[in-house]
Amino acid sequence: MNPREKTLYHQIHPLKLATDISAEIVSLYLFWKHKLPAGMLALLVPPVIASALIMRLANLEIYKQSVLGRYIRDYMTPSAVAIRVLGTVITHMGAWYRKPALIPLGLMTVLLGWLRGKLLPTTRRIQSGTQ
């Protein structure tokens, strides 16, 4: 598996997902308390470490061959990743400025990044020849 594939498929590894979700929760709390350095560390360091370990040590071939693997191959484009990042920014802005309504809005934006292939299907799958 090449580095580009590892970068794609590690995103659906259960350890990576659990790390990302945990980091989001802890960092939101720290942002709410206006502890910016600790919040940034909590947001960025655990996911980066998890990514590095998973891409180096895990067998990602099983994820590549899965239904979810095929889905992200077709729909996890740079714009989908950008939507997920935007959602994270929205949640953290909501926590920093103590605007609770922004937190679910940001989480919905993250989910849109993950689910846009199901919610807004495009011809990407047809164009890639994997219909």
Secondary structure by P-SEA (a helix, b strand, c coil): ccaaaaaacccccaaaaaaaaaaaaaaaaaaaacaaaaaaaaaccaaaaaaaaaacccccccccccaaaaaaaccccaaaaaaaaaaaaaaaaaaaaccaaaaaaaaaaaaaaaccccccccccccccccc
